[in-house]
Amino acid sequence: MTLINISYKIEKKIIYINKLQKGEEYIMIIILDAMGGDNAPEATIKGAVKAINQIESEILLVGNKDIINKKVKELYNKEDITEISPKLKIYHTTETIEMEDIPTVAIKNKKDSSMVVGFNLLKEGKGDVFISAGNSGALLTGATLLVGRIKGVDRPALAGILPAYKSRLVLMDCGANTNCKPINLLQFAQMASIYLETTIGVDNPKVGLLNIGTEETKGNDLTKESYKLLKEKSNELGVNFIGNIEGRDAFSGKVDIVVTDGFTGNNFLKAVEGLGKFVKRTLSESLKKNLLSKLASIPSLPAIKRFAKSVDYKEYGGALFLGVKKPVVKAHGSSDAKVFEFTIKQAEQFVKNKAVDKLINQFSKEMEEKNKTEITNE
C-alpha cells in the first residue's frame, strides 16, 4: 500500500489530499459544506468527527479555515482539525451563502462561498460526493447549473428516506420542484426505483402516487394525468406502479416509494417530522409524570428505545438530489451533529453503489431509443 500525494489547484489555491491506493482502489473523498446550515460550523465539525472512524472515506470540510479551527480548538482543544484525524481536511473559502440569499444571485456572485467551491470541487473530480445543509434553493440551483443535469432528466428532485413499518420509504420530491408536470412524477418514480434497487437492495420496489383517495379518478389535474402516464409507461420503464396511495397508508410497509410534487412532498415531510417529535415528547413526558410511571416504564425501556430509534428521522440522513451528474446530498437546514454523522455515512454508501452511474446509463439508453424511433418515423 502506497501513499500518493495528489495536488490540485483551483482559483490559485493548492490543497494536498492524501489518497491511499492499492491496485485500482482508493479512498473516496466526501466534500462537506462546513458553513451550511443553522448549526454550522459546530454541527458539521462534530458530525464529521463522529463519522470519520466509521467510514473508509476522507472528509474535506469546505469553509473558512480560521473559523473552523477556532471551533475545533473550542470543542476538542486542538489547533487544527487534522490533529483529530489525518482523514479530516479543510479547503479554505472566504464567503458563505446565507439562508436569506437569493439562490441564483448567490451562486453567480459568491464564487468563493463554501457551497460554490464545493460544487466546483465535485464537478472537477476532486471529490466523490457533496453534502450541504445550506440554502436549499441555492443548493438545487448550484447542483443543476454547476454540476449539470443527467441527459434525459427533465427535473432533478430530492429523494428523502423515511421510516416505515419494518422497512424504509422513499419520498420524492421532497421540495425541489414546487410546480410539476406528469413527466416529472414519472421520472421521479423511475429514479427512486433505480436508487432503491442499487443502494438499499429492494427488489422491484413498489411505487405509489400520493393522492387524496385510491380511486383513479381522484385528485387534481396533475395527479389524474400522472396516474394515466404512470399506468401507461411503468412496465416499459421498469417501474412497479401500484396506484394511488393516501398519506395514512404511506408508512404501512405496503409501498416503497411515494411520488408527488415538491410542494406537497415538502409539507408531507415536515408534517411527519413534526408528528414524530410530538409522539416522542408526549411519550417521554408521560413516562416521567410521577414515580409510579417511572417505575412501571423500566421493564419497557429497551422496547421504547427501539421504537424511538425507528421513528427518528435523524437516523436516515439527508435527502439525495437525484438527476444530476454527480452525487449531491441535501441535509436538513436545522441538522445537528447526529444528522451530519448519519448523512456522511449515507453519502459514502450512495457513492459505493454507483446509483448516479446507473441513472446516467438508464437515461442514456432511453435517449438512444428515443432518437432511433424519431429517425425511423422520419
HELIX and SHEET records of a PDB file:
HELIX    1   1 GLU A   42  ILE A   52  1                                  11    
HELIX    2   2 LYS A   65  TYR A   76  1                                  12    
HELIX    3   3 ILE A   81  GLU A   83  5                                   3    
HELIX    4   4 PRO A  103  ASN A  109  1                                   7    
HELIX    5   5 SER A  114  LYS A  123  1                                  10    
HELIX    6   6 SER A  136  GLY A  142  1                                   7    
HELIX    7   7 ALA A  143  VAL A  147  3                                   5    
HELIX    8   8 PRO A  182  TYR A  195  1                                  14    
HELIX    9   9 LEU A  196  ILE A  200  3                                   5    
HELIX   10  10 ASP A  221  LEU A  237  1                                  17    
HELIX   11  11 GLY A  247  ASP A  249  5                                   3    
HELIX   12  12 GLY A  262  LEU A  287  1                                  26    
HELIX   13  13 LEU A  291  SER A  297  1                                   7    
HELIX   14  14 ILE A  298  SER A  300  5                                   3    
HELIX   15  15 LEU A  301  SER A  310  1                                  10    
HELIX   16  16 TYR A  313  TYR A  316  5                                   4    
HELIX   17  17 ALA A  337  LYS A  352  1                                  16    
HELIX   18  18 ALA A  355  ASN A  377  1                                  23    
SHEET    1   A 3 THR A   2  ILE A  10  0                                        
SHEET    2   A 3 LYS A  13  LYS A  22 -1                                        
SHEET    3   A 3 GLU A  25  TYR A  26 -1                                        
SHEET    1   B11 LEU A  88  HIS A  92  0                                        
SHEET    2   B11 GLU A  58  GLY A  63  1                                        
SHEET    3   B11 ILE A  29  ASP A  33  1                                        
SHEET    4   B11 VAL A 129  SER A 132  1                                        
SHEET    5   B11 VAL A 328  LYS A 330  1                                        
SHEET    6   B11 ALA A 319  LEU A 322 -1                                        
SHEET    7   B11 ALA A 157  ALA A 164 -1                                        
SHEET    8   B11 SER A 167  MET A 172 -1                                        
SHEET    9   B11 ILE A 257  VAL A 259  1                                        
SHEET   10   B11 LYS A 206  LEU A 210  1                                        
SHEET   11   B11 ASN A 240  ILE A 245  1                                        
END                                                                             
